[in-house]
Amino acid sequence: MVKAVIWDFGGVFTTSPFEAFARFEREKGLPEDFIRKINSTNHLDNAWAKFERSDVSMDEFDELFAEEARALGHEVRGRDVIALLSGDVRPEMVRALKLVKENGLRVACITNNVSAGEGAGMATTHEKALAVKSIMDEFEHIIESSKAGVRKPHPRIYQMALEALGIEGPDAVYLDDLGINCKAAHEQGMAAIKVTSAEQAISDLEKAVGFSLR
């Protein structure tokens, strides 16, 4: 019996930052998926990982990321990439969250984020910050990598959410737009849903919880 739904934020409640990365790469004449390549190289201890754990400042991240980009053959500043992270809200996912709560299930959020922008969703405008805050206010618990000092896919961050809710892994469904994070959640006993679109995510979540989310 599912007792809780645990959600990632970016790429789940908002459009994927990968869309913004791709647009930036086209505009700058960079190879396709170049930013993702930087982020996946030494992914446990690269500039991105360190910034999401708050191990480095924005200035340090900016330079470390640029060094990693240069090592792969192109110039990209970390600050330019951070500016791409704030996506547009998917209202159908917000509605699904509210219906999950209305049907008696508990909700929490685990987000890999950085100390940039406004709030947990790293919003780049005040208007977006207000929209993100209204979503964040729906959760019982929010685990932010930048505050917890640990990031997905480390098992500890999932355990922090489960402990906060007072449940075990098999009691929860987890949604994330990254397969590596879903795999880690599954290893903690959760049913994991990889989000590729709002429609797909809602359909899969309906099957997991057993009621309509539309």
Secondary structure, DSSP 8 states (H G I E B T S, - for coil): ---EEEE--TTTTB--HHHHHHHHHHHHT--TTHHHHHHHTTTTTSHHHHHHTT-S-HHHHHHHHHHHHHHTTS---HHHHHTT----B-HHHHHHHHHHHHTT-EEEEEE---S-SBTTTTBSSHHHHHHHHHHHTT-SEEEEHHHHS--TTSHHHHHHHHHHHT--GGGEEEEES-HHHHHHHHHTT-EEEE-SSHHHHHHHHHHHHTS---
